[in-house]
Amino acid sequence: MLSGRLIHLIETHHRELTDRVLREIWRQQDLPHIRRLPEAELRERGQAILEHLGEWLLGKEEEMNKRQEAVGRLRFEQSVPLHESVHGLCIIKNTMIEFIEEQGIPRDSIGLYAEEELEHRLGKFFDQLIIHLVRGYESAWRRAARVAA
């Protein structure tokens, strides 16, 4: 698995990447609700994904799915719109991809294949994160609707 070295690079630089993610969140004007959340909470959430990316990709899928559903429920309770929550995950994914592209990986067939393999794996991983975030958000929404009815 050629992308393993790139995953390790992301994990090693998780603090720097989390800082980049937070700067991007603060820069985005269309994320007013997420920007109101405590920085420590956002930092912790980003680092939980970035620091242990390899573990999540290699088999802790069920644990990550449960965590992400809990985050979805929390974001609903915090009145963060669903689109902002999904946008936050997209920022994390795009930051990782940009970081890898900046690393000067050889542009030969092996380097390009490793980058492509990683982007494919990240795409599938973040698809699952989004699905479970939405699932948790919707379950909290349905529960609140039942209580209000």
Phi and psi in radians as a Rosetta constraint file:
Dihedral C 1 N 2 CA 2 C 2 CIRCULARHARMONIC -1.189 0.35
Dihedral N 2 CA 2 C 2 N 3 CIRCULARHARMONIC -0.514 0.35
Dihedral C 2 N 3 CA 3 C 3 CIRCULARHARMONIC -1.313 0.35
Dihedral N 3 CA 3 C 3 N 4 CIRCULARHARMONIC -0.141 0.35
Dihedral C 3 N 4 CA 4 C 4 CIRCULARHARMONIC -0.997 0.35
Dihedral N 4 CA 4 C 4 N 5 CIRCULARHARMONIC -0.716 0.35
Dihedral C 4 N 5 CA 5 C 5 CIRCULARHARMONIC -1.105 0.35
Dihedral N 5 CA 5 C 5 N 6 CIRCULARHARMONIC -0.652 0.35
Dihedral C 5 N 6 CA 6 C 6 CIRCULARHARMONIC -1.232 0.35
Dihedral N 6 CA 6 C 6 N 7 CIRCULARHARMONIC -0.651 0.35
Dihedral C 6 N 7 CA 7 C 7 CIRCULARHARMONIC -1.098 0.35
Dihedral N 7 CA 7 C 7 N 8 CIRCULARHARMONIC -0.756 0.35
Dihedral C 7 N 8 CA 8 C 8 CIRCULARHARMONIC -1.072 0.35
Dihedral N 8 CA 8 C 8 N 9 CIRCULARHARMONIC -0.668 0.35
Dihedral C 8 N 9 CA 9 C 9 CIRCULARHARMONIC -1.077 0.35
Dihedral N 9 CA 9 C 9 N 10 CIRCULARHARMONIC -0.740 0.35
Dihedral C 9 N 10 CA 10 C 10 CIRCULARHARMONIC -1.105 0.35
Dihedral N 10 CA 10 C 10 N 11 CIRCULARHARMONIC -0.824 0.35
Dihedral C 10 N 11 CA 11 C 11 CIRCULARHARMONIC -1.079 0.35
Dihedral N 11 CA 11 C 11 N 12 CIRCULARHARMONIC -0.708 0.35
Dihedral C 11 N 12 CA 12 C 12 CIRCULARHARMONIC -1.128 0.35
Dihedral N 12 CA 12 C 12 N 13 CIRCULARHARMONIC -0.574 0.35
Dihedral C 12 N 13 CA 13 C 13 CIRCULARHARMONIC -1.824 0.35
Dihedral N 13 CA 13 C 13 N 14 CIRCULARHARMONIC 0.470 0.35
Dihedral C 13 N 14 CA 14 C 14 CIRCULARHARMONIC -1.056 0.35
Dihedral N 14 CA 14 C 14 N 15 CIRCULARHARMONIC -0.594 0.35
Dihedral C 14 N 15 CA 15 C 15 CIRCULARHARMONIC -1.186 0.35
Dihedral N 15 CA 15 C 15 N 16 CIRCULARHARMONIC -0.800 0.35
Dihedral C 15 N 16 CA 16 C 16 CIRCULARHARMONIC -1.064 0.35
Dihedral N 16 CA 16 C 16 N 17 CIRCULARHARMONIC -0.745 0.35
Dihedral C 16 N 17 CA 17 C 17 CIRCULARHARMONIC -1.160 0.35
Dihedral N 17 CA 17 C 17 N 18 CIRCULARHARMONIC -0.688 0.35
Dihedral C 17 N 18 CA 18 C 18 CIRCULARHARMONIC -1.096 0.35
Dihedral N 18 CA 18 C 18 N 19 CIRCULARHARMONIC -0.713 0.35
Dihedral C 18 N 19 CA 19 C 19 CIRCULARHARMONIC -1.042 0.35
Dihedral N 19 CA 19 C 19 N 20 CIRCULARHARMONIC -0.741 0.35
Dihedral C 19 N 20 CA 20 C 20 CIRCULARHARMONIC -1.093 0.35
Dihedral N 20 CA 20 C 20 N 21 CIRCULARHARMONIC -0.752 0.35
Dihedral C 20 N 21 CA 21 C 21 CIRCULARHARMONIC -1.058 0.35
Dihedral N 21 CA 21 C 21 N 22 CIRCULARHARMONIC -0.810 0.35
Dihedral C 21 N 22 CA 22 C 22 CIRCULARHARMONIC -1.108 0.35
Dihedral N 22 CA 22 C 22 N 23 CIRCULARHARMONIC -0.718 0.35
Dihedral C 22 N 23 CA 23 C 23 CIRCULARHARMONIC -1.048 0.35
Dihedral N 23 CA 23 C 23 N 24 CIRCULARHARMONIC -0.696 0.35
Dihedral C 23 N 24 CA 24 C 24 CIRCULARHARMONIC -1.183 0.35
Dihedral N 24 CA 24 C 24 N 25 CIRCULARHARMONIC -0.689 0.35
Dihedral C 24 N 25 CA 25 C 25 CIRCULARHARMONIC -1.092 0.35
Dihedral N 25 CA 25 C 25 N 26 CIRCULARHARMONIC -0.767 0.35
Dihedral C 25 N 26 CA 26 C 26 CIRCULARHARMONIC -1.160 0.35
Dihedral N 26 CA 26 C 26 N 27 CIRCULARHARMONIC -0.539 0.35
Dihedral C 26 N 27 CA 27 C 27 CIRCULARHARMONIC -1.296 0.35
Dihedral N 27 CA 27 C 27 N 28 CIRCULARHARMONIC -0.533 0.35
Dihedral C 27 N 28 CA 28 C 28 CIRCULARHARMONIC -1.307 0.35
Dihedral N 28 CA 28 C 28 N 29 CIRCULARHARMONIC 2.031 0.35
Dihedral C 28 N 29 CA 29 C 29 CIRCULARHARMONIC -1.287 0.35
Dihedral N 29 CA 29 C 29 N 30 CIRCULARHARMONIC -0.363 0.35
Dihedral C 29 N 30 CA 30 C 30 CIRCULARHARMONIC -1.599 0.35
Dihedral N 30 CA 30 C 30 N 31 CIRCULARHARMONIC 0.374 0.35
Dihedral C 30 N 31 CA 31 C 31 CIRCULARHARMONIC -2.177 0.35
Dihedral N 31 CA 31 C 31 N 32 CIRCULARHARMONIC 0.850 0.35
Dihedral C 31 N 32 CA 32 C 32 CIRCULARHARMONIC -1.104 0.35
Dihedral N 32 CA 32 C 32 N 33 CIRCULARHARMONIC -0.591 0.35
Dihedral C 32 N 33 CA 33 C 33 CIRCULARHARMONIC -1.319 0.35
Dihedral N 33 CA 33 C 33 N 34 CIRCULARHARMONIC -0.731 0.35
Dihedral C 33 N 34 CA 34 C 34 CIRCULARHARMONIC -1.133 0.35
Dihedral N 34 CA 34 C 34 N 35 CIRCULARHARMONIC -0.672 0.35
Dihedral C 34 N 35 CA 35 C 35 CIRCULARHARMONIC -1.149 0.35
Dihedral N 35 CA 35 C 35 N 36 CIRCULARHARMONIC -0.332 0.35
Dihedral C 35 N 36 CA 36 C 36 CIRCULARHARMONIC -1.460 0.35
Dihedral N 36 CA 36 C 36 N 37 CIRCULARHARMONIC -0.229 0.35
Dihedral C 36 N 37 CA 37 C 37 CIRCULARHARMONIC -1.230 0.35
Dihedral N 37 CA 37 C 37 N 38 CIRCULARHARMONIC 2.671 0.35
Dihedral C 37 N 38 CA 38 C 38 CIRCULARHARMONIC -1.043 0.35
Dihedral N 38 CA 38 C 38 N 39 CIRCULARHARMONIC 2.368 0.35
Dihedral C 38 N 39 CA 39 C 39 CIRCULARHARMONIC -1.000 0.35
Dihedral N 39 CA 39 C 39 N 40 CIRCULARHARMONIC -0.678 0.35
Dihedral C 39 N 40 CA 40 C 40 CIRCULARHARMONIC -1.048 0.35
Dihedral N 40 CA 40 C 40 N 41 CIRCULARHARMONIC -0.678 0.35
Dihedral C 40 N 41 CA 41 C 41 CIRCULARHARMONIC -1.159 0.35
Dihedral N 41 CA 41 C 41 N 42 CIRCULARHARMONIC -0.779 0.35
Dihedral C 41 N 42 CA 42 C 42 CIRCULARHARMONIC -1.138 0.35
Dihedral N 42 CA 42 C 42 N 43 CIRCULARHARMONIC -0.724 0.35
Dihedral C 42 N 43 CA 43 C 43 CIRCULARHARMONIC -1.080 0.35
Dihedral N 43 CA 43 C 43 N 44 CIRCULARHARMONIC -0.807 0.35
Dihedral C 43 N 44 CA 44 C 44 CIRCULARHARMONIC -1.067 0.35
Dihedral N 44 CA 44 C 44 N 45 CIRCULARHARMONIC -0.742 0.35
Dihedral C 44 N 45 CA 45 C 45 CIRCULARHARMONIC -1.122 0.35
Dihedral N 45 CA 45 C 45 N 46 CIRCULARHARMONIC -0.801 0.35
Dihedral C 45 N 46 CA 46 C 46 CIRCULARHARMONIC -1.112 0.35
Dihedral N 46 CA 46 C 46 N 47 CIRCULARHARMONIC -0.771 0.35
Dihedral C 46 N 47 CA 47 C 47 CIRCULARHARMONIC -1.154 0.35
Dihedral N 47 CA 47 C 47 N 48 CIRCULARHARMONIC -0.582 0.35
Dihedral C 47 N 48 CA 48 C 48 CIRCULARHARMONIC -1.057 0.35
Dihedral N 48 CA 48 C 48 N 49 CIRCULARHARMONIC -0.610 0.35
Dihedral C 48 N 49 CA 49 C 49 CIRCULARHARMONIC -1.386 0.35
Dihedral N 49 CA 49 C 49 N 50 CIRCULARHARMONIC -0.857 0.35
Dihedral C 49 N 50 CA 50 C 50 CIRCULARHARMONIC -1.243 0.35
Dihedral N 50 CA 50 C 50 N 51 CIRCULARHARMONIC -0.733 0.35
Dihedral C 50 N 51 CA 51 C 51 CIRCULARHARMONIC -1.204 0.35
Dihedral N 51 CA 51 C 51 N 52 CIRCULARHARMONIC -0.498 0.35
Dihedral C 51 N 52 CA 52 C 52 CIRCULARHARMONIC -2.085 0.35
Dihedral N 52 CA 52 C 52 N 53 CIRCULARHARMONIC 0.494 0.35
Dihedral C 52 N 53 CA 53 C 53 CIRCULARHARMONIC -0.945 0.35
Dihedral N 53 CA 53 C 53 N 54 CIRCULARHARMONIC -0.796 0.35
Dihedral C 53 N 54 CA 54 C 54 CIRCULARHARMONIC -1.029 0.35
Dihedral N 54 CA 54 C 54 N 55 CIRCULARHARMONIC -0.739 0.35
Dihedral C 54 N 55 CA 55 C 55 CIRCULARHARMONIC -1.087 0.35
Dihedral N 55 CA 55 C 55 N 56 CIRCULARHARMONIC -0.778 0.35
Dihedral C 55 N 56 CA 56 C 56 CIRCULARHARMONIC -1.100 0.35
Dihedral N 56 CA 56 C 56 N 57 CIRCULARHARMONIC -0.708 0.35
Dihedral C 56 N 57 CA 57 C 57 CIRCULARHARMONIC -1.265 0.35
Dihedral N 57 CA 57 C 57 N 58 CIRCULARHARMONIC -0.401 0.35
Dihedral C 57 N 58 CA 58 C 58 CIRCULARHARMONIC -1.850 0.35
Dihedral N 58 CA 58 C 58 N 59 CIRCULARHARMONIC 0.370 0.35
Dihedral C 58 N 59 CA 59 C 59 CIRCULARHARMONIC 2.374 0.35
Dihedral N 59 CA 59 C 59 N 60 CIRCULARHARMONIC -0.087 0.35
Dihedral C 59 N 60 CA 60 C 60 CIRCULARHARMONIC -1.622 0.35
Dihedral N 60 CA 60 C 60 N 61 CIRCULARHARMONIC 0.607 0.35
Dihedral C 60 N 61 CA 61 C 61 CIRCULARHARMONIC -1.051 0.35
Dihedral N 61 CA 61 C 61 N 62 CIRCULARHARMONIC -0.763 0.35
Dihedral C 61 N 62 CA 62 C 62 CIRCULARHARMONIC -1.103 0.35
Dihedral N 62 CA 62 C 62 N 63 CIRCULARHARMONIC -0.721 0.35
Dihedral C 62 N 63 CA 63 C 63 CIRCULARHARMONIC -1.114 0.35
Dihedral N 63 CA 63 C 63 N 64 CIRCULARHARMONIC -0.763 0.35
Dihedral C 63 N 64 CA 64 C 64 CIRCULARHARMONIC -1.142 0.35
Dihedral N 64 CA 64 C 64 N 65 CIRCULARHARMONIC -0.660 0.35
Dihedral C 64 N 65 CA 65 C 65 CIRCULARHARMONIC -1.084 0.35
Dihedral N 65 CA 65 C 65 N 66 CIRCULARHARMONIC -0.772 0.35
Dihedral C 65 N 66 CA 66 C 66 CIRCULARHARMONIC -1.108 0.35
Dihedral N 66 CA 66 C 66 N 67 CIRCULARHARMONIC -0.752 0.35
Dihedral C 66 N 67 CA 67 C 67 CIRCULARHARMONIC -1.062 0.35
Dihedral N 67 CA 67 C 67 N 68 CIRCULARHARMONIC -0.748 0.35
Dihedral C 67 N 68 CA 68 C 68 CIRCULARHARMONIC -1.199 0.35
Dihedral N 68 CA 68 C 68 N 69 CIRCULARHARMONIC -0.633 0.35
Dihedral C 68 N 69 CA 69 C 69 CIRCULARHARMONIC -1.121 0.35
Dihedral N 69 CA 69 C 69 N 70 CIRCULARHARMONIC -0.667 0.35
Dihedral C 69 N 70 CA 70 C 70 CIRCULARHARMONIC -1.120 0.35
Dihedral N 70 CA 70 C 70 N 71 CIRCULARHARMONIC -0.684 0.35
Dihedral C 70 N 71 CA 71 C 71 CIRCULARHARMONIC -1.113 0.35
Dihedral N 71 CA 71 C 71 N 72 CIRCULARHARMONIC -0.723 0.35
Dihedral C 71 N 72 CA 72 C 72 CIRCULARHARMONIC -1.041 0.35
Dihedral N 72 CA 72 C 72 N 73 CIRCULARHARMONIC -0.779 0.35
Dihedral C 72 N 73 CA 73 C 73 CIRCULARHARMONIC -1.104 0.35
Dihedral N 73 CA 73 C 73 N 74 CIRCULARHARMONIC -0.736 0.35
Dihedral C 73 N 74 CA 74 C 74 CIRCULARHARMONIC -1.089 0.35
Dihedral N 74 CA 74 C 74 N 75 CIRCULARHARMONIC -0.773 0.35
Dihedral C 74 N 75 CA 75 C 75 CIRCULARHARMONIC -1.091 0.35
Dihedral N 75 CA 75 C 75 N 76 CIRCULARHARMONIC -0.631 0.35
Dihedral C 75 N 76 CA 76 C 76 CIRCULARHARMONIC -1.106 0.35
Dihedral N 76 CA 76 C 76 N 77 CIRCULARHARMONIC -0.819 0.35
Dihedral C 76 N 77 CA 77 C 77 CIRCULARHARMONIC -1.104 0.35
Dihedral N 77 CA 77 C 77 N 78 CIRCULARHARMONIC -0.503 0.35
Dihedral C 77 N 78 CA 78 C 78 CIRCULARHARMONIC -1.498 0.35
Dihedral N 78 CA 78 C 78 N 79 CIRCULARHARMONIC 0.027 0.35
Dihedral C 78 N 79 CA 79 C 79 CIRCULARHARMONIC 1.071 0.35
Dihedral N 79 CA 79 C 79 N 80 CIRCULARHARMONIC 0.581 0.35
Dihedral C 79 N 80 CA 80 C 80 CIRCULARHARMONIC -1.523 0.35
Dihedral N 80 CA 80 C 80 N 81 CIRCULARHARMONIC 2.141 0.35
Dihedral C 80 N 81 CA 81 C 81 CIRCULARHARMONIC -1.011 0.35
Dihedral N 81 CA 81 C 81 N 82 CIRCULARHARMONIC 2.564 0.35
Dihedral C 81 N 82 CA 82 C 82 CIRCULARHARMONIC -1.017 0.35
Dihedral N 82 CA 82 C 82 N 83 CIRCULARHARMONIC -0.724 0.35
Dihedral C 82 N 83 CA 83 C 83 CIRCULARHARMONIC -1.091 0.35
Dihedral N 83 CA 83 C 83 N 84 CIRCULARHARMONIC -0.576 0.35
Dihedral C 83 N 84 CA 84 C 84 CIRCULARHARMONIC -1.210 0.35
Dihedral N 84 CA 84 C 84 N 85 CIRCULARHARMONIC -0.667 0.35
Dihedral C 84 N 85 CA 85 C 85 CIRCULARHARMONIC -1.105 0.35
Dihedral N 85 CA 85 C 85 N 86 CIRCULARHARMONIC -0.758 0.35
Dihedral C 85 N 86 CA 86 C 86 CIRCULARHARMONIC -1.170 0.35
Dihedral N 86 CA 86 C 86 N 87 CIRCULARHARMONIC -0.718 0.35
Dihedral C 86 N 87 CA 87 C 87 CIRCULARHARMONIC -1.027 0.35
Dihedral N 87 CA 87 C 87 N 88 CIRCULARHARMONIC -0.677 0.35
Dihedral C 87 N 88 CA 88 C 88 CIRCULARHARMONIC -1.045 0.35
Dihedral N 88 CA 88 C 88 N 89 CIRCULARHARMONIC -0.737 0.35
Dihedral C 88 N 89 CA 89 C 89 CIRCULARHARMONIC -1.143 0.35
Dihedral N 89 CA 89 C 89 N 90 CIRCULARHARMONIC -0.671 0.35
Dihedral C 89 N 90 CA 90 C 90 CIRCULARHARMONIC -1.101 0.35
Dihedral N 90 CA 90 C 90 N 91 CIRCULARHARMONIC -0.648 0.35
Dihedral C 90 N 91 CA 91 C 91 CIRCULARHARMONIC -1.110 0.35
Dihedral N 91 CA 91 C 91 N 92 CIRCULARHARMONIC -0.729 0.35
Dihedral C 91 N 92 CA 92 C 92 CIRCULARHARMONIC -1.074 0.35
Dihedral N 92 CA 92 C 92 N 93 CIRCULARHARMONIC -0.858 0.35
Dihedral C 92 N 93 CA 93 C 93 CIRCULARHARMONIC -1.055 0.35
Dihedral N 93 CA 93 C 93 N 94 CIRCULARHARMONIC -0.842 0.35
Dihedral C 93 N 94 CA 94 C 94 CIRCULARHARMONIC -1.132 0.35
Dihedral N 94 CA 94 C 94 N 95 CIRCULARHARMONIC -0.600 0.35
Dihedral C 94 N 95 CA 95 C 95 CIRCULARHARMONIC -1.124 0.35
Dihedral N 95 CA 95 C 95 N 96 CIRCULARHARMONIC -0.721 0.35
Dihedral C 95 N 96 CA 96 C 96 CIRCULARHARMONIC -1.089 0.35
Dihedral N 96 CA 96 C 96 N 97 CIRCULARHARMONIC -0.797 0.35
Dihedral C 96 N 97 CA 97 C 97 CIRCULARHARMONIC -1.118 0.35
Dihedral N 97 CA 97 C 97 N 98 CIRCULARHARMONIC -0.763 0.35
Dihedral C 97 N 98 CA 98 C 98 CIRCULARHARMONIC -1.072 0.35
Dihedral N 98 CA 98 C 98 N 99 CIRCULARHARMONIC -0.722 0.35
Dihedral C 98 N 99 CA 99 C 99 CIRCULARHARMONIC -1.048 0.35
Dihedral N 99 CA 99 C 99 N 100 CIRCULARHARMONIC -0.817 0.35
Dihedral C 99 N 100 CA 100 C 100 CIRCULARHARMONIC -1.084 0.35
Dihedral N 100 CA 100 C 100 N 101 CIRCULARHARMONIC -0.715 0.35
Dihedral C 100 N 101 CA 101 C 101 CIRCULARHARMONIC -1.126 0.35
Dihedral N 101 CA 101 C 101 N 102 CIRCULARHARMONIC -0.476 0.35
Dihedral C 101 N 102 CA 102 C 102 CIRCULARHARMONIC -1.390 0.35
Dihedral N 102 CA 102 C 102 N 103 CIRCULARHARMONIC -0.187 0.35
Dihedral C 102 N 103 CA 103 C 103 CIRCULARHARMONIC -1.409 0.35
Dihedral N 103 CA 103 C 103 N 104 CIRCULARHARMONIC 0.007 0.35
Dihedral C 103 N 104 CA 104 C 104 CIRCULARHARMONIC 1.198 0.35
Dihedral N 104 CA 104 C 104 N 105 CIRCULARHARMONIC 0.609 0.35
Dihedral C 104 N 105 CA 105 C 105 CIRCULARHARMONIC -1.119 0.35
Dihedral N 105 CA 105 C 105 N 106 CIRCULARHARMONIC 2.395 0.35
Dihedral C 105 N 106 CA 106 C 106 CIRCULARHARMONIC -0.920 0.35
Dihedral N 106 CA 106 C 106 N 107 CIRCULARHARMONIC 2.422 0.35
Dihedral C 106 N 107 CA 107 C 107 CIRCULARHARMONIC -1.529 0.35
Dihedral N 107 CA 107 C 107 N 108 CIRCULARHARMONIC 0.431 0.35
Dihedral C 107 N 108 CA 108 C 108 CIRCULARHARMONIC -1.455 0.35
Dihedral N 108 CA 108 C 108 N 109 CIRCULARHARMONIC 3.136 0.35
Dihedral C 108 N 109 CA 109 C 109 CIRCULARHARMONIC -1.098 0.35
Dihedral N 109 CA 109 C 109 N 110 CIRCULARHARMONIC -0.619 0.35
Dihedral C 109 N 110 CA 110 C 110 CIRCULARHARMONIC -1.216 0.35
Dihedral N 110 CA 110 C 110 N 111 CIRCULARHARMONIC -0.794 0.35
Dihedral C 110 N 111 CA 111 C 111 CIRCULARHARMONIC -1.097 0.35
Dihedral N 111 CA 111 C 111 N 112 CIRCULARHARMONIC -0.770 0.35
Dihedral C 111 N 112 CA 112 C 112 CIRCULARHARMONIC -1.132 0.35
Dihedral N 112 CA 112 C 112 N 113 CIRCULARHARMONIC -0.684 0.35
Dihedral C 112 N 113 CA 113 C 113 CIRCULARHARMONIC -1.123 0.35
Dihedral N 113 CA 113 C 113 N 114 CIRCULARHARMONIC -0.743 0.35
Dihedral C 113 N 114 CA 114 C 114 CIRCULARHARMONIC -1.064 0.35
Dihedral N 114 CA 114 C 114 N 115 CIRCULARHARMONIC -0.777 0.35
Dihedral C 114 N 115 CA 115 C 115 CIRCULARHARMONIC -1.095 0.35
Dihedral N 115 CA 115 C 115 N 116 CIRCULARHARMONIC -0.762 0.35
Dihedral C 115 N 116 CA 116 C 116 CIRCULARHARMONIC -1.129 0.35
Dihedral N 116 CA 116 C 116 N 117 CIRCULARHARMONIC -0.721 0.35
Dihedral C 116 N 117 CA 117 C 117 CIRCULARHARMONIC -1.071 0.35
Dihedral N 117 CA 117 C 117 N 118 CIRCULARHARMONIC -0.777 0.35
Dihedral C 117 N 118 CA 118 C 118 CIRCULARHARMONIC -1.110 0.35
Dihedral N 118 CA 118 C 118 N 119 CIRCULARHARMONIC -0.806 0.35
Dihedral C 118 N 119 CA 119 C 119 CIRCULARHARMONIC -1.053 0.35
Dihedral N 119 CA 119 C 119 N 120 CIRCULARHARMONIC -0.669 0.35
Dihedral C 119 N 120 CA 120 C 120 CIRCULARHARMONIC -1.130 0.35
Dihedral N 120 CA 120 C 120 N 121 CIRCULARHARMONIC -0.812 0.35
Dihedral C 120 N 121 CA 121 C 121 CIRCULARHARMONIC -1.122 0.35
Dihedral N 121 CA 121 C 121 N 122 CIRCULARHARMONIC -0.718 0.35
Dihedral C 121 N 122 CA 122 C 122 CIRCULARHARMONIC -1.136 0.35
Dihedral N 122 CA 122 C 122 N 123 CIRCULARHARMONIC -0.688 0.35
Dihedral C 122 N 123 CA 123 C 123 CIRCULARHARMONIC -1.028 0.35
Dihedral N 123 CA 123 C 123 N 124 CIRCULARHARMONIC -0.829 0.35
Dihedral C 123 N 124 CA 124 C 124 CIRCULARHARMONIC -1.127 0.35
Dihedral N 124 CA 124 C 124 N 125 CIRCULARHARMONIC -0.736 0.35
Dihedral C 124 N 125 CA 125 C 125 CIRCULARHARMONIC -1.074 0.35
Dihedral N 125 CA 125 C 125 N 126 CIRCULARHARMONIC -0.840 0.35
Dihedral C 125 N 126 CA 126 C 126 CIRCULARHARMONIC -1.247 0.35
Dihedral N 126 CA 126 C 126 N 127 CIRCULARHARMONIC -0.493 0.35
Dihedral C 126 N 127 CA 127 C 127 CIRCULARHARMONIC -1.033 0.35
Dihedral N 127 CA 127 C 127 N 128 CIRCULARHARMONIC -0.784 0.35
Dihedral C 127 N 128 CA 128 C 128 CIRCULARHARMONIC -1.143 0.35
Dihedral N 128 CA 128 C 128 N 129 CIRCULARHARMONIC -0.712 0.35
Dihedral C 128 N 129 CA 129 C 129 CIRCULARHARMONIC -1.032 0.35
Dihedral N 129 CA 129 C 129 N 130 CIRCULARHARMONIC -0.777 0.35
Dihedral C 129 N 130 CA 130 C 130 CIRCULARHARMONIC -1.141 0.35
Dihedral N 130 CA 130 C 130 N 131 CIRCULARHARMONIC -0.784 0.35
Dihedral C 130 N 131 CA 131 C 131 CIRCULARHARMONIC -0.997 0.35
Dihedral N 131 CA 131 C 131 N 132 CIRCULARHARMONIC -0.789 0.35
Dihedral C 131 N 132 CA 132 C 132 CIRCULARHARMONIC -1.335 0.35
Dihedral N 132 CA 132 C 132 N 133 CIRCULARHARMONIC -0.527 0.35
Dihedral C 132 N 133 CA 133 C 133 CIRCULARHARMONIC -1.082 0.35
Dihedral N 133 CA 133 C 133 N 134 CIRCULARHARMONIC -0.831 0.35
Dihedral C 133 N 134 CA 134 C 134 CIRCULARHARMONIC -1.113 0.35
Dihedral N 134 CA 134 C 134 N 135 CIRCULARHARMONIC -0.737 0.35
Dihedral C 134 N 135 CA 135 C 135 CIRCULARHARMONIC -1.021 0.35
Dihedral N 135 CA 135 C 135 N 136 CIRCULARHARMONIC -0.811 0.35
Dihedral C 135 N 136 CA 136 C 136 CIRCULARHARMONIC -1.131 0.35
Dihedral N 136 CA 136 C 136 N 137 CIRCULARHARMONIC -0.738 0.35
Dihedral C 136 N 137 CA 137 C 137 CIRCULARHARMONIC -1.059 0.35
Dihedral N 137 CA 137 C 137 N 138 CIRCULARHARMONIC -0.834 0.35
Dihedral C 137 N 138 CA 138 C 138 CIRCULARHARMONIC -1.134 0.35
Dihedral N 138 CA 138 C 138 N 139 CIRCULARHARMONIC -0.625 0.35
Dihedral C 138 N 139 CA 139 C 139 CIRCULARHARMONIC -1.141 0.35
Dihedral N 139 CA 139 C 139 N 140 CIRCULARHARMONIC -0.686 0.35
Dihedral C 139 N 140 CA 140 C 140 CIRCULARHARMONIC -1.177 0.35
Dihedral N 140 CA 140 C 140 N 141 CIRCULARHARMONIC -0.651 0.35
Dihedral C 140 N 141 CA 141 C 141 CIRCULARHARMONIC -1.119 0.35
Dihedral N 141 CA 141 C 141 N 142 CIRCULARHARMONIC -0.821 0.35
Dihedral C 141 N 142 CA 142 C 142 CIRCULARHARMONIC -1.091 0.35
Dihedral N 142 CA 142 C 142 N 143 CIRCULARHARMONIC -0.735 0.35
Dihedral C 142 N 143 CA 143 C 143 CIRCULARHARMONIC -1.060 0.35
Dihedral N 143 CA 143 C 143 N 144 CIRCULARHARMONIC -0.775 0.35
Dihedral C 143 N 144 CA 144 C 144 CIRCULARHARMONIC -1.145 0.35
Dihedral N 144 CA 144 C 144 N 145 CIRCULARHARMONIC -0.633 0.35
Dihedral C 144 N 145 CA 145 C 145 CIRCULARHARMONIC -1.165 0.35
Dihedral N 145 CA 145 C 145 N 146 CIRCULARHARMONIC -0.681 0.35
Dihedral C 145 N 146 CA 146 C 146 CIRCULARHARMONIC -1.139 0.35
Dihedral N 146 CA 146 C 146 N 147 CIRCULARHARMONIC -0.715 0.35
Dihedral C 146 N 147 CA 147 C 147 CIRCULARHARMONIC -1.152 0.35
Dihedral N 147 CA 147 C 147 N 148 CIRCULARHARMONIC -0.679 0.35
Dihedral C 147 N 148 CA 148 C 148 CIRCULARHARMONIC -1.282 0.35
Dihedral N 148 CA 148 C 148 N 149 CIRCULARHARMONIC -0.396 0.35
